[in-house]
Amino acid sequence: MFKKTFIFFFFSLFMYANQITSAVIDKVEQGYVYAHIVDNNLNLDELKNGAFIVKDVEEHSIIVARANFVSFENNVLKLELYTFSDLKQTALPLPVLAPQIGDRVVLNTYVKHTMLIAPSKQDYEMVQNNFKDFIYFDTNVFAANLYSSSLIVPSRNDLRDFCKTWVVGSIMYVAENNLSLYECSSLKKIASFEYKVNKNENINFYSNISKQLSKTTDYFSYYNELFKEKE
């Protein structure tokens, strides 16, 4: 078991860390980093997806923090830091390393690995057919995970924990009048698409093992509140 955990940890760490460097840190100050861009093809809009701070230690690379885009002025990129805990394993404590000058900023490209929360099979399939740039995680796994804990609908922490375990980068939510994309770790909205819902079966979310919600619980009301921006 330890060997499997060990292999998964370092495979996942390699997968996250060995991506194209977007910027290099010039200053770290009061929870923020300031960096200069080194990727000439960088689209600043992609920074809304979040980023990782990667430290190179000899021939190895390790993620030491996550970062949210704040601003880009006078060729200086400002990012807000927060803890990276996605790969935390009880058998393998993460090294305590802080971002420093010279560390790399790597875009979070894993938002393309998403899990779709939809109110019906019809909407689930329609979204998949219309948004083919994404890789959709099987919602049966998520449903089974909830049911094993005697739950029907997820909490914000349930979503975050599931994303960490299965390396899912984002949650896509079908609302009544749009389709929203949330970064998994922060559950911060990073994109919104035009979409009109076709059918509401009042299930917890579409999967092959979906469960009906009670008459007093509504799919849209529940998830609108769940994904509401928190202070």
C-alpha positions in Angstrom: 0.0 0.0 0.0 2.8 2.4 0.9 4.6 1.6 -2.4 1.4 2.4 -4.4 0.9 5.7 -2.5 4.6 6.6 -3.0 4.4 5.9 -6.8 1.1 7.9 -7.1 2.5 10.8 -5.2 5.6 11.3 -7.3 3.8 10.5 -10.6 1.2 13.2 -9.8 3.9 15.6 -8.7 5.8 15.1 -11.9 2.6 15.5 -14.0 1.8 18.8 -12.3 5.3 20.3 -12.1 6.9 19.5 -15.4 4.9 21.9 -17.5 6.0 25.0 -19.5 7.3 27.8 -17.4 5.1 30.9 -17.8 7.0 33.4 -15.5 9.9 33.6 -13.0 9.5 35.1 -9.6 11.4 38.4 -8.9 9.9 39.3 -5.5 7.9 37.6 -2.7 6.1 40.0 -0.3 3.2 39.5 2.2 1.5 36.6 0.6 2.1 37.8 -3.0 4.7 37.0 -5.7 5.8 39.3 -8.5 7.2 37.7 -11.6 8.3 38.5 -15.1 6.9 36.6 -18.0 9.2 34.2 -19.9 6.6 32.5 -22.2 6.0 34.8 -25.2 2.9 32.8 -26.1 1.3 33.2 -22.7 -2.4 34.3 -22.8 -3.0 36.3 -19.7 -6.7 35.1 -19.7 -5.4 31.6 -19.0 -4.0 32.9 -15.7 -7.6 33.1 -14.4 -7.3 29.3 -14.2 -4.7 29.6 -11.5 -1.1 28.6 -11.4 1.5 26.6 -9.5 4.8 27.8 -8.0 7.5 25.3 -8.8 10.9 25.0 -7.1 13.7 23.2 -8.8 16.0 21.3 -6.4 18.9 19.9 -8.2 17.4 17.6 -10.9 14.0 17.5 -9.2 11.0 19.8 -9.3 8.4 20.3 -6.6 5.3 22.4 -6.3 5.5 24.6 -3.2 2.3 26.8 -3.6 -0.7 27.6 -5.6 -1.3 31.1 -7.0 -4.3 33.2 -8.1 -3.9 35.9 -10.7 -4.2 39.5 -9.3 -2.9 41.9 -11.9 -0.4 42.5 -14.7 1.0 46.0 -14.9 4.3 47.4 -16.4 5.3 43.9 -17.4 5.0 42.6 -13.8 2.7 39.8 -13.0 1.2 39.8 -9.5 -0.1 36.6 -8.0 -1.6 35.8 -4.6 -0.2 32.7 -2.9 -2.1 29.9 -1.1 -1.3 26.5 0.1 -0.9 23.6 -2.3 -2.3 20.5 -0.6 -3.7 18.5 -3.6 -1.1 15.7 -3.3 -1.0 15.4 0.5 -0.7 11.8 1.6 -0.8 10.7 5.2 2.1 8.3 4.5 4.2 11.0 2.9 4.5 14.4 4.5 5.0 17.3 2.1 8.2 19.2 2.5 7.9 22.6 4.0 9.2 24.9 1.3 8.3 28.5 0.7 8.2 30.3 -2.7 11.5 32.3 -3.4 13.0 34.5 -6.0 13.9 32.4 -9.1 11.1 29.9 -8.6 8.9 29.2 -11.6 5.2 30.0 -12.3 3.5 27.2 -14.2 -0.1 27.5 -15.5 -2.8 25.2 -14.2 -3.7 23.4 -17.4 -5.6 20.7 -15.6 -8.9 22.7 -15.6 -9.5 20.8 -18.9 -9.9 17.7 -16.7 -13.4 18.4 -15.4 -16.3 16.7 -13.8 -19.7 17.7 -15.1 -22.7 18.4 -12.7 -25.9 18.3 -14.8 -29.6 18.0 -14.0 -30.4 15.3 -16.6 -28.9 12.8 -19.0 -30.0 14.9 -21.9 -28.1 18.0 -20.6 -25.1 15.9 -19.6 -24.7 14.5 -23.1 -25.4 17.8 -24.8 -22.7 19.6 -22.9 -20.2 16.9 -23.6 -21.0 17.0 -27.3 -20.8 20.8 -27.5 -17.7 21.3 -25.3 -15.3 18.7 -26.7 -12.1 20.5 -25.5 -12.6 19.0 -22.0 -11.9 15.6 -20.6 -14.9 14.5 -18.6 -14.4 12.5 -15.4 -17.0 9.7 -14.8 -19.6 10.9 -12.4 -20.5 7.3 -11.5 -17.3 7.3 -9.4 -18.2 10.5 -7.6 -21.8 9.3 -7.0 -20.6 6.0 -5.6 -18.1 7.9 -3.4 -20.9 10.0 -1.9 -23.3 7.1 -1.4 -20.6 5.1 0.5 -20.6 8.0 3.0 -24.4 8.0 3.1 -24.6 11.2 1.2 -26.7 12.2 -1.8 -25.4 15.7 -2.7 -21.9 17.0 -2.1 -20.6 19.8 0.1 -17.8 22.1 -1.1 -15.3 20.0 0.9 -16.5 16.8 -0.7 -15.8 18.3 -4.2 -12.4 19.6 -3.2 -11.4 16.3 -1.6 -12.6 14.3 -4.6 -10.7 16.5 -7.0 -7.5 16.0 -4.9 -7.9 12.2 -4.8 -8.6 11.8 -8.5 -6.6 14.7 -9.9 -9.6 16.5 -11.4 -8.9 20.1 -12.3 -12.3 21.7 -12.4 -16.0 21.3 -11.8 -18.4 22.2 -14.6 -22.0 23.1 -13.4 -25.1 23.3 -15.6 -27.3 26.1 -14.2 -30.6 27.2 -15.6 -29.3 29.8 -18.0 -25.6 29.1 -18.3 -22.7 26.7 -17.9 -20.1 27.6 -15.3 -16.6 26.3 -14.7 -14.9 26.3 -11.3 -11.3 25.6 -10.4 -11.3 22.6 -8.1 -9.1 23.7 -5.2 -10.6 27.1 -4.6 -14.0 26.5 -6.2 -13.6 29.9 -7.8 -15.4 30.6 -11.0 -13.0 30.8 -13.9 -15.3 30.8 -16.9 -18.9 31.0 -18.0 -20.5 29.7 -21.2 -23.8 30.3 -22.9 -26.2 27.4 -22.3 -29.9 26.9 -21.7 -30.9 23.9 -19.7 -33.1 21.4 -21.5 -34.5 19.2 -18.8 -34.6 19.0 -15.0 -35.2 15.6 -13.5 -34.5 16.9 -10.0 -31.8 14.3 -9.4 -28.7 15.0 -7.3 -26.7 15.1 -10.5 -26.6 12.9 -13.6 -24.8 9.6 -13.4 -25.9 6.0 -14.1 -26.7 5.6 -10.4 -28.3 9.0 -9.8 -30.7 9.4 -6.8 -33.9 11.5 -6.7 -33.9 14.6 -4.6 -36.7 15.2 -2.0 -39.7 17.4 -2.9 -38.2 20.1 -0.6 -34.8 20.0 -2.3 -34.2 21.6 -5.7 -31.2 20.9 -7.9 -30.7 24.5 -9.0 -31.3 26.0 -5.6 -28.8 23.6 -4.0 -26.0 24.0 -6.5 -26.5 27.8 -6.9 -25.9 28.1 -3.2 -23.0 25.6 -3.2 -21.1 27.5 -5.9 -21.9 30.9 -4.5 -18.7 33.0 -4.2 -17.6 32.9 -0.5 -16.3 35.9 1.3 
